[in-house]
Amino acid sequence: MAGSLAEEMRKHAEALRPGAVRTRPTEGELRRARMLAKRATLVRLRDERRIDDAVLRRRQETLDAEEVRLDLRDPATRGKTAP
């Protein structure tokens, strides 16, 4: 997950440089980015001991199900971990 976040940050930095061609993300890419942020937040909360492992696992299962639904709805983003 950390690699995905680093890649996401790199892409954003590239998009901000002068002369960069800006493209708009698709709805599926935005949903995927939101899911990655949710996952990172859950892990951070667990690491800070604000939630326990059981809560983390239940929420990750919910996010897994959302990801499957997204894959079925938007095959163009299937298998991508970051926009």
RAGI-V791860 format. One record per residue. RES is the residue in one small letter. PHI is phi in degrees with one decimal (* if undefined). PSI is psi in radians with two decimals (999 if undefined). OMEGA is omega in whole degrees, -180 to 180 (NA if undefined). Layout:
BEGIN
{{RES PHI PSI OMEGA} {RES PHI PSI OMEGA}}
END
This chain:
BEGIN
{{m * -0.69 -179} {a -60.5 -0.68 178} {g -62.6 -0.68 178} {s -64.5 -0.72 179} {l -65.5 -0.74 179} {a -62.5 -0.73 178} {e -64.2 -0.73 178} {e -60.9 -0.78 180} {m -63.9 -0.70 178} {r -61.3 -0.77 180} {k -62.1 -0.72 179} {h -65.0 -0.74 179} {a -62.0 -0.75 179} {e -61.7 -0.72 -178} {a -66.5 -0.43 -178} {l -86.9 -0.23 -178} {r -69.4 2.60 -179} {p -58.0 2.39 177} {g 83.3 -0.01 -179} {a -71.4 2.49 176} {v -79.9 2.17 -178} {r -98.4 2.30 176} {t -121.0 2.60 180} {r -89.2 2.35 178} {p -71.5 2.65 177} {t -76.9 2.90 177} {e -59.4 -0.71 179} {g -62.8 -0.70 178} {e -65.1 -0.69 178} {l -65.2 -0.73 178} {r -62.5 -0.74 179} {r -63.4 -0.73 178} {a -62.5 -0.70 178} {r -64.0 -0.70 179} {m -65.2 -0.70 177} {l -62.1 -0.71 179} {a -64.9 -0.71 178} {k -62.0 -0.77 180} {r -62.1 -0.76 180} {a -63.2 -0.69 179} {t -65.2 -0.74 179} {l -59.9 -0.79 -180} {v -64.5 -0.72 179} {r -61.7 -0.77 179} {l -62.1 -0.67 178} {r -67.5 -0.76 179} {d -61.9 -0.58 178} {e -82.3 -0.01 -180} {r 62.5 0.53 175} {r -88.6 -0.40 170} {i -132.6 2.74 180} {d -97.4 3.08 -177} {d -60.9 -0.63 -179} {a -63.0 -0.75 178} {v -65.2 -0.76 178} {l -56.7 -0.85 -179} {r -62.8 -0.75 180} {r -62.4 -0.77 -180} {r -67.8 -0.64 177} {q -65.0 -0.65 177} {e -62.0 -0.71 178} {t -63.1 -0.76 178} {l -65.5 -0.63 177} {d -60.4 -0.77 179} {a -64.2 -0.72 177} {e -60.4 -0.70 -179} {e -65.1 -0.69 178} {v -63.2 -0.78 178} {r -61.5 -0.70 178} {l -63.0 -0.75 178} {d -59.7 -0.70 -180} {l -70.3 -0.59 -179} {r -80.0 -0.63 -174} {d -130.6 1.40 -177} {p -59.2 -0.36 -179} {a -65.4 -0.44 -180} {t -105.2 0.11 -178} {r -56.1 2.24 176} {g 81.4 -0.10 178} {k -79.7 2.47 -180} {t -103.3 -0.20 178} {a -155.9 2.62 178} {p -70.3 999 NA}}
END
